[in-house]
Amino acid sequence: MLKIVEIENLTVQYPDVKALDDVSFEVNQGDFLGIIGPNGAGKSTLFDSMLGLNTKYKGTIKFFGEDIRKSKNYLKEIGYVPQKPIFEKNFPVTVTDVVRMGLRNESDENKIDKILQQLWIHELRDRRIGDLSGGQQQRVFIAKALISNPKILILDEPVTGIDQQSIDLFFSILRELNSKQKITIIWSSHDLDAVNKLANHVACLNRTLFFHGESEKFFSNDELVKQYSEASMQEHMHHH
Ligand SMILES: Nc1ncnc2c1ncn2[C@@H]1O[C@H](COP(=O)(O)OP(=O)(O)OP(=O)(O)O)[C@@H](O)[C@H]1O
């Protein structure tokens, strides 16, 4: 099994809080990893560190066996979808414009049509991004992340505030990317049911890593599931 990501003893100390404390785990090629954790658990800090946006960490992060402090080459293999960006209604970029931003090579312009079709946004291609629903915007950002053929897709909490129909479509797209195109997916989520449906590996994060392993092992452990449902429920109530 090819190791795509190796995180060893990752610790991130902010002035007031230790966001990550001695976190270690691995992601193999083809894994679909769901990272579960309440707000403030350190998910964004973990992603920022993996993407080279936060360099003030202790420990080691390797992609494809290579320390990310030594080379940034790995970044071209990653498609990243951040938490939903907010657009001004009149921000003058179209769906096609946004997806094009993900291209590394202008000569690949012909790939745009194909990816728009794959993500069910082809008919929206000339619409302004700010006019779209949350679910449609989300698919545009996934298209942008995928257009340069990454081996890994990293998604940060993307289903918040999105209608059920779009969520179902989003899930089926992710499943297909993972099973047919063999893209390794790392996805942070509050939603245990969704992780249960989609992911084959689970990591439970709350500053430290409480669990990491196969989904079946997590979801067959009632105690662990209960603990985590309660934690995310509290967060949910806290949020609304
Ligand atoms: N740049 C920063 N400087 C100082 N503290 C930070 C910084 N970023 C995050 N924190 C703190 O670190 C902790 C972890 O935050 P982080 O955003 O990584 O968690 P999260 O799991 O992504 O949360 P959420 O689900 O709300 O996005 C929180 O207590 C947060 O306040």
The ligand as a Gaussian input file, in Angstrom:
#p B3LYP/6-31G(d) Opt

LIG

0 1
 N       -4.074000      31.646000      13.664000
 C       -4.456000      31.320000      14.896000
 N       -3.942000      31.962000      15.966000
 C       -4.310000      31.644000      17.216000
 N       -5.205000      30.684000      17.536000
 C       -5.772000      30.010000      16.504000
 C       -5.431000      30.295000      15.135000
 N       -6.150000      29.460000      14.341000
 C       -6.901000      28.692000      15.161000
 N       -6.672000      29.027000      16.463000
 C       -7.279000      28.354000      17.639000
 O       -6.865000      26.998000      17.576000
 C       -7.955000      26.121000      17.896000
 C       -8.233000      25.193000      16.730000
 O       -8.792000      25.944000      15.645000
 P       -9.067000      25.327000      14.198000
 O       -9.617000      26.447000      13.359000
 O       -7.884000      24.631000      13.709000
 O      -10.203000      24.263000      14.499000
 P      -11.324000      23.651000      13.557000
 O      -11.498000      22.252000      13.995000
 O      -10.975000      23.879000      12.133000
 O      -12.593000      24.481000      13.925000
 P      -13.846000      24.857000      12.988000
 O      -14.578000      23.596000      12.757000
 O      -14.593000      25.851000      13.829000
 O      -13.276000      25.482000      11.750000
 C       -9.117000      27.023000      18.274000
 O       -9.117000      27.176000      19.680000
 C       -8.796000      28.340000      17.588000
 O       -9.337000      29.425000      18.303000

